[in-house]
Amino acid sequence: MAIALGRPGVDGLGEVVGVLRGWQSDGAPMQLHPGDVGWFWRFGAQATAAAVRTWSRGGRILAVGLLDGPGLLRLAIAPDVRRDEELARQLAADVRAPERGVLPEGRANVEAPTGALVQELLSGYGWSVDEPWTPLCRDLAGPVPDPGVRIEVAGPEQAPVRAAVQRASFDRSAFSDGHWHAMAAGIPYADARCLVAYDDEGNAVATVTVWSAGPGRPGLLEPMGVHRDHRRRGYGAAISVAAAAALRELGSSSALVCTPSSNGGAVATYRAAGFRPRPEVRDHCRVA
């Protein structure tokens, strides 16, 4: 049967999220997580549906892609078909043809799980590897220590505080309480939590959103940020420890996060929170 490229629509997002949950497992290559879709949901259900692509054969979804920004396709592939030649060739053909509605002309990046055949095919078509990223993982089999700061779970009433810390943590962030409400209304947020850390004077100093993929599966931190006025005081490590504890309460087997390898401060922060680095990963890039 031929591979079919699809757009699930809002009504199909539940199936997509369920499929992504089922593909997450400890020790597997880092790939698109349901939490990535959940974080994108801050733009609303319609925008999220418009950014999702699926590749199916015989009615079964084999790969899911999220257009996460201009020219960036983030992929997850079912574990048993990462080396499937027919799927890999279709993926490579679709991302190289702008008329297929996957990636535009010009510069483009494809993030695929390490070892997937599509990576090799793109290299053969002249795509290069981009800057390295470092995945980090913390095992959640045992108890997680107290983070040492006050942590609150942000609900609707705390959305403005949660949003303000996000904007103060990332220079180009436009995250608003409206974005928070849209995200919290999304399907993936049923297994998610937003946390805010406070200092001894009651200032909100750091925030993180954690996403479970279900009991016994790895959960994700996306995003984590520390207020620019409160950095270098250990709050990043503290909120990351709190994130691990929250994921353990949600039944996650481990906690995952990925950050640019060039961001040595972020890597050090996660290591201080008990996360252990895995081998670096790289997107495949087509230069304009």
C-alpha positions in Angstrom: 0.0 0.0 0.0 1.2 3.5 -0.7 2.2 6.0 2.0 -0.4 8.8 2.4 0.5 12.2 3.5 -2.3 13.7 5.7 -3.5 16.6 7.7 -5.5 15.4 10.6 -7.7 18.5 11.3 -8.8 19.4 14.8 -11.0 16.3 15.1 -7.9 14.1 14.4 -5.6 15.6 16.9 -6.7 13.2 19.7 -5.6 10.3 17.6 -2.2 11.9 16.8 -1.5 12.7 20.4 -2.4 9.1 21.4 -0.1 7.7 18.7 2.8 9.9 19.9 2.2 8.7 23.5 2.5 5.1 22.4 5.8 5.7 20.6 7.6 7.1 23.7 9.9 4.7 25.6 12.9 4.8 27.8 16.2 4.5 25.9 14.6 5.3 22.6 16.0 8.1 20.4 14.7 11.6 21.3 11.8 12.5 19.0 8.7 14.5 18.8 6.8 14.1 22.1 3.1 14.8 22.8 4.3 17.6 25.0 5.8 19.3 22.0 2.4 19.3 20.4 0.9 20.4 23.7 3.2 23.4 24.0 2.4 24.4 20.4 -1.3 24.3 21.4 -0.8 27.7 23.0 -1.6 29.1 19.5 -5.0 27.3 19.5 -6.4 24.0 18.2 -6.9 25.3 14.6 -3.2 26.4 14.4 -2.0 23.2 15.9 -4.0 21.1 13.4 -2.6 23.2 10.6 0.9 22.5 11.8 0.6 18.7 12.0 1.3 16.2 9.2 0.9 12.5 9.3 2.2 9.7 7.1 0.0 6.6 7.0 -0.1 3.2 5.3 -3.2 1.0 5.3 -4.9 3.3 7.8 -2.0 3.1 10.3 -0.1 6.3 11.2 3.6 5.6 10.7 5.1 9.1 11.2 3.9 12.4 12.7 5.4 15.8 11.9 5.0 19.2 13.6 5.8 22.4 11.7 7.3 24.0 14.7 8.3 27.4 13.3 9.3 28.6 9.8 11.1 25.9 7.9 11.3 23.4 10.8 9.7 20.0 10.7 10.0 17.9 13.9 9.3 14.2 13.3 8.3 11.1 15.3 8.4 7.7 13.6 6.9 4.5 14.9 9.7 2.4 16.3 9.2 -0.6 14.0 9.4 1.5 10.8 12.3 3.8 11.4 14.3 1.9 8.8 11.3 1.3 6.5 12.6 2.2 3.0 9.2 3.1 1.5 8.4 5.4 4.4 11.8 7.0 4.4 11.7 7.7 0.6 8.2 9.2 0.9 9.3 11.4 3.8 12.3 12.6 2.0 10.3 13.3 -1.2 7.6 15.2 0.7 10.0 17.5 2.6 11.9 18.3 -0.6 8.8 19.3 -2.6 7.3 22.6 -1.4 4.1 21.9 -3.4 3.4 19.0 -1.0 2.8 21.5 1.8 5.3 20.2 4.3 8.3 22.6 4.1 8.6 25.8 2.1 11.3 26.7 -0.3 14.6 27.9 1.0 16.2 27.0 4.2 14.6 24.1 6.0 15.4 21.8 8.9 14.2 18.3 9.6 14.5 16.9 13.1 14.2 13.1 13.0 15.0 10.4 15.6 18.6 9.2 15.5 19.0 6.2 13.3 16.0 6.8 11.1 16.6 6.0 7.5 15.2 9.3 6.3 18.3 11.0 7.8 20.6 9.1 5.5 18.5 9.8 2.4 18.5 13.5 3.1 22.3 13.4 3.5 22.4 11.8 0.1 20.4 14.6 -1.4 22.9 17.1 -0.1 21.3 18.2 3.2 23.9 18.9 5.9 23.8 18.5 9.6 23.0 21.5 11.8 24.2 22.6 15.2 24.3 19.9 17.9 21.7 19.6 20.6 22.1 17.7 23.9 19.3 15.5 25.2 19.3 14.9 28.9 17.4 12.3 31.0 16.6 11.8 34.6 15.5 8.4 35.8 12.4 8.5 38.0 12.5 5.1 39.6 13.4 6.5 43.0 12.2 9.4 45.0 13.1 13.0 43.9 14.6 15.3 46.6 12.9 18.5 47.7 13.9 21.3 45.4 14.6 23.7 48.2 12.3 26.5 47.1 8.6 27.1 47.2 6.8 25.5 44.2 3.3 26.1 43.1 1.2 24.5 40.4 -0.1 27.3 38.2 -3.8 27.1 37.4 -6.1 29.6 35.7 -5.8 32.2 38.5 -2.0 32.1 38.3 -1.8 32.2 34.4 -0.7 35.9 34.4 2.2 35.1 36.7 3.1 32.0 34.7 3.0 34.0 31.5 5.0 36.9 33.0 7.9 34.7 34.1 7.9 33.1 30.6 8.3 36.4 29.0 11.0 37.4 31.4 12.9 34.2 30.8 13.1 34.3 26.9 13.9 37.6 25.1 11.6 37.1 22.2 8.7 35.5 24.1 5.2 36.9 23.6 3.6 34.3 25.8 0.4 35.6 27.4 -2.2 34.4 29.8 -4.4 33.9 26.8 -1.8 31.6 25.4 -1.8 29.7 28.7 -5.5 29.2 28.6 -5.4 27.9 25.0 -2.6 25.5 25.9 -4.4 24.3 29.0 -7.5 23.6 26.9 -5.5 21.3 24.6 -5.7 17.5 24.7 -2.1 16.9 25.9 -2.5 19.2 28.9 -4.7 16.6 30.6 -1.3 15.0 31.5 0.6 18.2 32.1 1.4 20.7 34.9 2.8 24.2 34.9 5.0 25.0 37.9 6.3 28.3 39.2 9.1 28.7 41.7 9.2 31.5 44.3 12.1 33.0 46.3 12.0 33.8 50.0 10.6 37.2 49.3 7.7 35.9 47.3 9.0 36.7 43.8 8.2 34.4 41.0 11.6 33.4 39.7 11.3 30.4 37.4 8.8 28.3 35.6 8.4 25.0 33.8 5.7 23.0 32.0 5.9 19.2 32.2 4.2 16.8 29.9 3.5 13.2 30.7 3.1 10.6 27.9 1.3 8.2 30.3 2.4 5.9 33.1 5.6 4.1 32.5 6.7 6.4 29.7 9.2 9.3 29.5 7.8 12.8 30.3 9.1 16.0 28.9 10.1 19.5 30.2 9.0 22.1 27.6 9.8 24.9 28.3 11.9 25.7 31.4 13.0 29.3 32.1 14.4 31.5 34.8 13.5 35.1 35.2 16.4 37.3 33.9 16.5 39.2 37.2 17.0 36.1 39.3 19.6 34.0 37.4 22.7 32.3 38.7 21.1 31.6 42.1 20.2 27.9 41.5 16.6 28.4 40.6 16.9 26.7 37.2 18.2 23.5 38.9 15.5 23.8 41.6 12.6 24.1 39.2 14.0 21.2 37.1 14.1 19.0 40.2 10.5 20.0 40.9 9.6 19.2 37.3 11.1 15.7 37.8 9.0 15.2 40.9 5.9 16.3 39.2 6.4 13.9 36.3 7.1 11.1 38.8 3.7 11.9 40.5 2.1 11.7 37.0 3.6 8.2 36.6 6.4 9.0 34.2 9.3 6.6 34.1 11.9 9.3 33.3 12.1 13.0 32.6 13.5 14.3 29.3 14.8 17.7 28.1 16.8 18.8 25.1 18.9 22.0 24.8 21.4 23.4 22.3 24.9 22.0 23.1 26.2 25.6 22.8 24.1 26.6 25.8 26.6 25.3 28.4 24.7 27.0 31.2 21.5 25.1 30.4 23.4 21.8 30.2 25.0 22.5 33.5 21.7 23.5 35.1 20.1 20.2 34.1 23.1 18.2 35.2 22.9 19.9 38.6 19.2 18.7 38.8 20.2 15.1 38.3 19.7 14.9 34.5 22.3 12.9 32.6 23.4 13.9 29.0 22.8 11.5 26.1 24.7 11.5 22.8 24.2 14.7 20.9 21.6 14.9 18.1 21.5 17.1 15.0 18.8 18.3 12.6 19.3 17.9 8.9 19.4 21.2 7.1 18.8 22.5 3.6 20.5 25.9 3.1 18.5 28.5 1.1 
